[in-house]
Amino acid sequence: MKGELSTKMPSNQSKPPKTQDELKREAAQAAVSLIESGMVVGLGHGTTALHAIHYLGQRMQTGELRNIRAIPCSRQAEDAARDLGIQLTDFREAPLIDITIDGADEVDADFNVIKGGGGALLREKVVAQNTRREVIVVDESKLSPRLGTHWAVPIETLPFACHPVTRYLENLGGNVTQRNKPAGKPFYSEQGNYILDSNFGPITDPYHLAAALSTRAGIFDHGLFLGLVHDVVVASQTGVRFLHRPC
């Protein structure tokens, strides 16, 4: 992967393979090491981001970090931060975030990612666009040669516009599925909208697709995060790697 710097730990063949959750924890803990006292921190959404929030809270409780303020990407992140005593703020008080730690569903070699599997993509993108350093934390299964190879693109849409937006996505070549809860009722995003998971297959030109999605009325946002990520922290069975996007 481009811009790769590695910090690998020696493997121990006698130990059983680490679970995906263990890998997420390792990557999250490594990412939190990038946070310094006095920073404004963006708190991502999802299981990996929750691990990062937990480790951030630990470092604050021990006094290793001080004067941290945080802007959460979701109610889940907000609740976790409150439980750990992390001071929350907003963009009125902190117009620019120093560092955001978040997860992703798929990461390509150019540091572009697909996000939105947890349904908080709109707030996550607002936070990412107002962050000096966006750090994505994943296990190695999320790395991909091309976005769309393993993951559909989440599209956040106004419920009223669900059917015409579905037709539009199909005309763009997408295989569209409205996201539902296990009971069959519609899944609502963090902002109360529908999510349409649109499988385009491996995406040759994600910027062209993003532009086509951004011009359509009824689409609030999409899960293509392009040119926003500065670092990717990847955990694997052999250790943790810090990948830095070339300047």
N, C-alpha and C positions, 0 to 999 in steps of 0.2 A: 504494500500500500504506500502511496506517495507520502513523503515527509515523515517516515517512520523512525522513531527512536525507541529502543527496546530496553526494558528493565526486567529481564527474565529471572525467575527464581528456579533453582535446580529442582528437577522432578524427582519424585521418590516412587519407584515402581512398586514398592510394597504397599503403598496406600491405595485404597479404592478410589475410583474416579470421583472428582468433585461434582456435586449436583449443580444444575443451572443456577439455583438460588445461591449456592455458595460462591459461584463465580461472580454473580451480580454483587454480592456483598464485598468481595475482594476489590472489584473494580470501583465500587462506590467509595470504599474506604480510601483507596488510592487517590481518587478525584478530590475528596475532601481535603487531602493534604495540600492542595493548591490554594486553599482559602487562607487569607491573612486577616489579622485583627483590623477592625475599622472598615471592613468591606461591606458593601451592599450585595446581597447574594440572592440570585433567583433560584427558587425551589421548584423543581420539575414535578411531573405527575407520573404515577405508576410505581410498580414494585421496586425497581432499581432506584428511582429517585427517593422513595421512602427510606431505603437503606442509607442513602447519602444524608438525608435529613437527620436520621438517627445518629450517624457518626458526627455530624456537625454539632448536634446537641451534646454529645459526649465531650467533645473538645471544648465546648463552652463551659460545661459543668466543671471540668477540671481546671479551668482558668487558662488553658492553653490559648484560647481565642477570646477576645474581648471586643465590645462595641460592635457587634454584628447586628445588622438589620436585614430583613428578608422580605422579598416580594414573592408570594406563592402563585403557581400556575393553576391551582385548583383548590376546591374546598377540602379535598383530601390532604393536600400539602399544608394548607392553612391549619387544619385541625392538628396534624402531627406536630407542626412547629409550635403551636400554642401549648400542647401537652409537654413539650420539652423546654418551654420557657424561652423560645427564640423570639426576639422582638420583631414584630411585623411593621412594615411601612407601605407606602404606595408611591406612584409616580409623581404625585404632587410634591412630596417631600424628597424623593430621590429620583430625579428624571432619568438617570442612567445607572444601570446595574453594573457592578464590577465584574462579577462572574456568575454564570448560571450553570448548574449541574442538572442534567436531564437525561432520560433514556431515549431510545429510538427503536423502531421496528426493523429498519434496514439501513445499512450504511454502505455507500459505494466508495471507490478509490479516490474520488475527487472531494470527499468529505460532504457530499450531499446526502441527505437522509430522508426517509419516510417516517413520519410520526402520526399519531392520532389513534393508535390502537386502544387507548384508554378513554378517548372521547374529549380530551381537553386541548385539541390542537389549536383552536383559535387563541386562547389565552397563552398557550405555549409559544406561538409565533409572535405575539405582541411582546412577550418577555424577551425572546431571542433577538428580535429586531432592535431592542433597546438595551443590549448587553455588550459590554466591551469584549468579553471572552466567553463564548458559548462552548461548554464542555459536555460532550455526549459520552455516556457510560453504557457499555454493552458487554455481553459475552461474545465469544468469537463466532457463534452461530448467526449473528446479525450482520456479519460482513458479507458483501455481495459484489460481484463484478459489475452489476448494473441494477439500478433501482427498478423495482417491479418484478425482479426475478423470483422472489420468494414472498412478496407482500403486495396486496392491493393498496391503492391510494385512497385513503379516507377523504370523503368530500362532505363538508358541513354545509347543509342546505336548509333553507326556510321550509318548514313542513308544507306550507301552501304551494311551494314550487317543486315538490318532490317529483311529480310525474313528468313535467316538462324538462327538469334537470336530468332525470334518468334518461329520457330520450336523447338529450344533447350529449350526454356521456357515451351512450351507445353509438351515436354518430361519430364520435371521436375514436371509436374502436374499443371502448371499455365493456367488460362484462360486469354488470352492475347488480349488487345485492344490497337491499336496505338492511341495515344492522338492526337486529331485534334482541330483546332480552330472552333468556332461556324459556320463559313462559309464552313467547311468541308476540308479546306486545312490543311496540317500537322502542328502541334504545334512544335516549335523549342525551345529547352532548352536554358538556359542562355549562354551556350557555342556553340550553333548552331547545336545541335544534336537532334535526334528523342527521344521521350519518349514512352516506351511501358509500359502500366499499366498492371501488371500481378497479377491476383487474385489467390492466393494459398489457400484461406481459412485460418482458424486459423493455425498458423505455429508452429508445435511441437518443432522444433529445428532450430531457426533462424540462429545460427552460422553455421550449416551444409549447409543451403540454401545459406548463404552469401559466403561461400567458393566455392560452385558450381558456383555461379554467377561470382565470381572474376577470375575464371580460363578461362573464355570463351572469345576468340578473338571477337572484335566487341562491347563488353560491356565495356563502359568507367567506369561506376559505377552504384550503386543501392541505393535505398532509405532506406536500413536497416542500422541504426546507432546503433551499438552494443558496449556497454562498454564505450561510449564516454560522456554520460550525468552524471553530478554531482548533479544537482538540478533540480527539476520541481516545477514551481509555478503554482498553480491551482486556478482558480476563479470559484466560484459557487454562488448560490443564498444566501448562508449563510455566505459568506466571502471568504478570500484568504488563501490558505494553502501553506506553504513552505515544500516541500518533499526533504529530503537529502538522497542520496545513502549511505548506510553503507560503511565504509572504508574496 
